Amino acid sequence: MKVYCYPKCSTCKKALKFLENNNYNFELLDISKEPPSYKELEEIINKSGLDIKKFFNTSGKLYREKNVKDKLADMTQEEKITLLSSNGMLIKRPLLINDDVILVGFKESEYKELKK
């Protein structure tokens, strides 16, 4: 299991605390220093079955500064993945990858369904 987090993010801290308290084994990656590559993101997005918009950190400073919201409608899937892979702070976190399960953000009910 891989978990991409940002150390200062309170939602990430909640997710990590849940995983640790429930004895999950996971590899922790700092999304600001080690963001997923284009290829990894492409695989993650395809495997998840989620709309790519769910992967954008819409409450983030960088998202607002770059005016991403207004640009997304006119971007191709490839352009969106390129943008996401350009800076980990654009990716909604935590991003958890486990076998065939991809979780974006933290909802305790979803995390409870994970296989250890």
Secondary structure, 3 states (H helix, E strand, C coil): CEEEECCCCHHHHHHHHHHHHCCCCCEEEECCCCCCCHHHHHHHHHHHCCCHHHHECCCCHHHHHCCHHHHHCCCCHHHHHHHHHHCHHHECCCEEEECCEEEECCCHHHHCCCCC
